[in-house]
Amino acid sequence: MTYRVRSAEERRTEIQANAAAMGIDEAFISTLVDSFYTRIRRDERLGPIFDDAIHDWDAHMPVMKAFWSSVALSTGQYSGKPVPTHMKLEGIEKADFQIWLGLFYKTLEDIAPSEDAIPYFMQRAERIAASLQLAMFGLPSLNESIHT
């Protein structure tokens, strides 16, 4: 196996070029975030959870756009701490992450600039969801052994 050593800037440039080839850029990320959170807010289950936690959507949306820009394009625009923020959410259940992922997928299906953009974002969304679930609910096998 051959490894190629690249600088962080070279890696970032490569990620952004690959994303651009799929039609992913800052403008698309902005549209994706706006469309997705419109669906979240309209969702019967997730809407109230998010609305209880986010009191100023106008201030929150640029943060989410910076987050997804960092995730999808490796821009480094986001420097927050999503796990502690999500730990504060009240009323969230593990199953809610499947709703979140489903809404994200449906949004991508409707607006993705290319077919390849869908798995590109979904892989990242699934990793984020798994990470947050682990932080919020722990490992099921560990929880079962602790409580039995």
Buried (B, 14 or more C-beta within 10 A) or exposed (E): EEEEEEEEEEEBEEBBEEBEEBEBBBEBBBBBBBBBBEBBBEBEBBEEBBEEBBEEEEEBBEBBBBBBBBBBBBBEBBEEEBEEEBEEBEEBEEEBBEBBBEBBBEBBEEBBBEEBBBEBBBEBBBEBBEEBBEEBEEEEEEEEEEEE
